[in-house]
Amino acid sequence: MQSNRRGWMVLITVAVCGLLSAAFGLTLGTNVQPRFSGLLFAVVLGPMMLFGCAYYPWSALATLGWVRYLFLLNPLTFMSEAMRLAVTPGAAHMALPLLFGGLAFFLGLFA
């Protein structure tokens, strides 16, 4: 039974991350002119990946103190942590209320 519940949690997490990434991509794509697409990748998406917990877990930012809370302004932080939770549940990750609250907030903002 526990395995079945875990499967649904993974499915919901992946679906919400997919919806959020699609909504974010559509938001950026409709607000940026095609001639600035190269600039979009250099100025927006590159730093988002670097500061979006894609390469390191949220728990590793504890050494930064209060600065780590600036990373919560990045929707990729919540998507990375949600996928990390789905794929490696035993690893340290963000608290679930903060994680799902951030996903819901950004999904509501961009959708």
C-alpha positions as CSV (number, residue, x, y, z in Angstrom):
1,M,0.0,0.0,0.0
2,Q,2.8,2.4,0.8
3,S,4.4,1.8,-2.6
4,N,1.1,2.6,-4.3
5,R,0.8,5.9,-2.4
6,R,4.4,6.8,-3.2
7,G,3.6,6.2,-6.9
8,W,0.7,8.6,-6.8
9,M,2.9,11.2,-5.0
10,V,5.6,10.9,-7.7
11,L,3.0,11.2,-10.5
12,I,1.4,14.3,-9.0
13,T,4.8,15.9,-8.4
14,V,6.0,15.3,-11.9
15,A,2.7,16.5,-13.4
16,V,2.7,19.7,-11.4
17,C,6.4,20.3,-12.4
18,G,5.5,19.8,-16.0
19,L,2.6,22.2,-15.8
20,L,4.7,24.8,-14.1
21,S,7.5,24.5,-16.6
22,A,5.1,24.8,-19.5
23,A,3.4,27.8,-18.0
24,F,6.7,29.5,-17.3
25,G,7.9,28.8,-20.8
26,L,4.7,30.2,-22.4
27,T,4.9,33.3,-20.1
28,L,8.5,34.0,-21.2
29,G,7.8,33.1,-24.9
30,T,4.9,35.5,-25.2
31,N,6.5,38.4,-23.4
32,V,9.9,38.3,-25.2
33,Q,10.3,39.2,-28.8
34,P,11.8,36.5,-31.0
35,R,14.8,38.7,-31.9
36,F,15.8,38.7,-28.1
37,S,15.6,34.9,-27.7
38,G,19.4,34.6,-27.5
39,L,19.5,37.3,-24.9
40,L,16.8,35.5,-23.0
41,F,18.9,32.4,-22.7
42,A,22.0,34.3,-21.6
43,V,20.4,36.7,-19.1
44,V,17.4,34.8,-17.7
45,L,17.7,31.0,-18.2
46,G,21.4,30.6,-17.5
47,P,21.3,32.3,-14.1
48,M,18.0,30.6,-13.3
49,M,19.7,27.2,-13.7
50,L,22.7,28.2,-11.7
51,F,20.7,29.6,-8.8
52,G,17.8,27.2,-9.0
53,C,19.1,24.2,-7.0
54,A,19.5,22.2,-10.2
55,Y,23.1,21.3,-9.4
56,Y,22.8,21.1,-5.6
57,P,20.1,20.3,-3.0
58,W,18.3,23.0,-0.9
59,S,19.8,21.6,2.3
60,A,23.3,22.4,1.0
61,L,22.4,26.1,1.1
62,A,22.2,26.1,4.9
63,T,25.8,27.5,5.0
64,L,24.7,30.7,3.3
65,G,22.4,31.7,6.1
66,W,19.6,34.0,5.2
67,V,20.8,34.5,1.7
68,R,19.4,31.1,0.8
69,Y,15.9,32.5,1.1
70,L,16.6,34.6,-2.0
71,F,16.7,31.4,-4.0
72,L,13.0,31.0,-3.2
73,L,12.3,33.7,-5.8
74,N,13.3,31.3,-8.5
75,P,10.6,28.8,-9.6
76,L,13.2,26.4,-10.8
77,T,14.2,25.9,-7.1
78,F,10.8,24.4,-6.4
79,M,10.8,22.3,-9.5
80,S,14.3,20.9,-8.8
81,E,13.5,20.1,-5.3
82,A,10.2,18.4,-6.3
83,M,11.9,16.3,-8.8
84,R,14.6,15.4,-6.4
85,L,11.9,14.4,-3.9
86,A,10.2,12.2,-6.5
87,V,13.4,10.5,-7.7
88,T,15.4,10.2,-4.5
89,P,13.0,10.3,-1.5
90,G,15.8,9.4,0.9
91,A,17.9,12.4,0.1
92,A,17.5,15.7,2.1
93,H,15.0,18.0,0.5
94,M,12.9,21.1,1.2
95,A,10.1,20.9,3.7
96,L,6.9,19.6,2.0
97,P,4.6,22.6,2.9
98,L,7.2,25.0,1.5
99,L,7.8,22.9,-1.5
100,F,4.2,22.4,-2.6
101,G,3.3,25.9,-1.5
102,G,6.0,27.3,-3.8
103,L,4.9,25.1,-6.7
104,A,1.3,26.1,-6.3
105,F,2.2,29.8,-6.0
106,F,4.3,29.9,-9.2
107,L,1.8,27.7,-11.1
108,G,-0.9,30.2,-10.2
109,L,1.3,33.1,-11.1
110,F,2.4,31.9,-14.5
111,A,-0.8,30.0,-15.5
